[in-house]
Amino acid sequence: MDQDEGDEFAETEPCPFCGTPVYEQAEVCPNCGQYISEEDSSPRKPLWIVMSVGVCVAVILIVWVLKSL
């Protein structure tokens, strides 16, 4: 019997978000609804990068204002 013929032989891997077994060919986890692969998900920058850039800009502005006084 060929492995591709029945669901009982299909390969699964854990969802990186919730850990539920998901078929390897699935694009979205049926349990949590998250996209499994990065190329399918919408591009978002992690919050820590956005916050770091904001803090750096704030520090530069504060130093610039204090030097001009």
N, C-alpha and C positions, 0 to 999 in steps of 0.2 A: 504494500500500500504506500502511495506517495504521501509525503508529509504535508504537502500543500492542500490535500483533498479534505481534511477534516479539521474542525476548530480545536479538537482536543490535542492536536499536534502543533498548533500555531505557537510561535515563540512570543513570550511576553517579557516585559522589563518593568521595573517599578517606575511610577511617575516621579520625576524629580521634585515635585511640589508636595504631593500627599502620600506617596508610597504605594498607591493602589496598583496592582498588576495591570498593565496596558499592553495591547498588541503592538509589536514593533512598528507596524505600518500606520498606526493611528496618528493623526495630526493633533487631536485634542483629547485630553483625559476625560473619560465619561463621568468620573467621580467629581473632580474639582473644576473642570472646564478650562484649565490652563493649556496653552499650546505646548506640545512636547518638545519640538525642535525650535532652535533659535531663529532659523530662517522663516518659520511660519508665524512667529510672534511679532507683534508690533515693536519697533525699536524704541526703547526707553532708556534714558540714562539713569543709573542708580542715584538714589537720593543723596548719598554721601558725596558724590562728585559735584552735584549742583550746590550743595551746602558749602563745600570747600571753596568753590569758585566765588560764591557770595561772600564768604568770610575774607578771602584774599582781597577782593575788591574793596570791602569795607576798611580793612587795615591800610591799604594803599591810600584811600581817600582820607582817612584820619591822619596818617603821617604827612600827607601833602598839605592838609589844612593846618596842622600844628607847625610845620616848617615855614609856612607863609605868614604866620603871626609875628 
